[in-house]
Amino acid sequence: MSKNLFFAGLIVAASGALSPPLALVAGLVYGLSFVHPYHVDAHKLSRLLLQVSVVGLGFGMDLHQVVRAGRSGFVYTAASITFALLLGWGLGRVLAVKKRVSFLISAGTAICGGSAIAAVAPLADASEEEIAVSLGTVFVLNSAALILFPVIGAALHLTQTQFGLWAALAIHDTSSVVGASAKYGAGALAVGTTVKLARALWIVPLSVGTSMVRKSRARIQWPWFILLFCLAAVANTYLPVFQMAYPELKRLGMIGLTVTLYLIGTGLSMKTLRTVGARPLVQGVALWVVVATGSLALIRAGWIGL
């Protein structure tokens, strides 16, 4: 029965009948109710599908807007990443969270959630349990952000640009940033996706720094899909001969994102929640709340903007 329900949910998500947040909720309901028959395969597929979907969304972006948002976002993300890493380190010490778990949670909050954790975990010699705890903490907060951020943004009457920037700076994973931004509007989606990808580029220097400190020989993962996203925006802006195809590619990208969020949702189980434990979750929540409220306050005050 669980297999049939899993595939039924997958088909509904791929049909376009569900919005990204609803697809995540459907996945969460499944993951918390049944034992996932394809947990490992679904995790691998969701990572690949997310990257392909982001490239597809690039065909709906104007390159000039991408460059403008990316240039401004690079500065803001540098400051926010430094702040999040330092605060995460301090909270980890206060709460007596294991050093590697604390570092992975901080890296995931600072840069791009599960992707950052997956990139630096081998370089930090993290164990499978430490990786699982860190991913579980970030995943729970990602799920909450995808649902809560559009509601908060609407209540505060944030503009499309303000919301996209806030989502990019305060939500962990790229999938949740894109999902929340798409729910809020097309303008928020353009800003949120671009600034988030600028933030994701910091995986590389963080990985290099971690490798040097730990003297690790593990291979550094390069986020090549970001380059492909930029090339898709170049095509949309400067190659009008294929203009008929771009809206369809963007639509497929959004469907791919919806399926990605469904797959991610199915990966959260009661076992995952039990594995996380109290202290890492408290660290993750405290760090996320400070980053989210701080960036929102700066955006509303006009100190951060595009």
Steps between C-alpha positions, in 0.01 A plus 500: 500500500781743589657452156172574322441812708856620438462474123150648511637806679787518252259499205277767654803722572625456143156581356521860614187463714693589816688819583856452634399555867209255470730244338732529799209456741382192309852358520521573873168325567627194314844501666356527851235233434683224311839335472654637181565210255743701286662736751854494357391517135256784572774700673737461204227584250392811691854643495537446126148616419548820702806596296325427170193696614707805593654497151149479352390802702797688355323505163246737654761745635633819345880503511519868595279436803706194590825698487357791698351279772802271507746788535312656792416165653863389500589777746202434727558127501868545590402698810213270599708183452783633718251603769314166490819293524630699798164498680455130429843427648412698812161334544655157450746564782233636735267205433784244507413365155764274346752711307446339160121500534510865605721588203275316252183665634669840485622438144156382391333807650762740366514382140251259351379231734545139397725586204751677725488219756554238231793699359694561822411184697764278330759776536423528872517119547141497628342164582173376348319571827636856516395563141154354566447719808611814314288427193200417716528829690528709184226305326245558778568875488485504120156346508379758751647789298335396176159515664550795739696751292228581241248547781733734692594688183135561414417608856785755494414614144852433373562592137596232250865610516504518879353154538729341242805650670381394846430144386842474333682621812297319766383164359749213490449288188469628144187290449316668787617848394367444149180339629422781745592770248288341227205495740548872567528613138705514179708798615587329828591184309747683276672679788488205741645250252780729383614618842474147638728367226747780576487379860552140390826594328653539845502120524829510311704731729351334810595157364852618415540654846368187673731281292804712590421506873424127515775412248244287321553332163130454430381641166338844510153512339450783250146642448508479118122538470535869594704559183234320296231720661692810385537357148125437489442867593746601224302297248169649614639852471710484183370208291142592406500243220407236761252724680213256447678232702600706806157521672463122472848442642418733790171315559684168507745651747213594732348152471842351576524720809155386617601135463829575679318643799267200512800265500674704770185492713477121480851480647397639839404220736441459871838325514665811358333720761614268780855493361534879500464534877438816701831688504577506126138596431517783755823623341347483152178675602678775695746567218225502237273732702781753550599491131139520379385778731824696465500493119127586492553800728790627285298456179196684638723778631650543153853404606489200266343533158550461126 
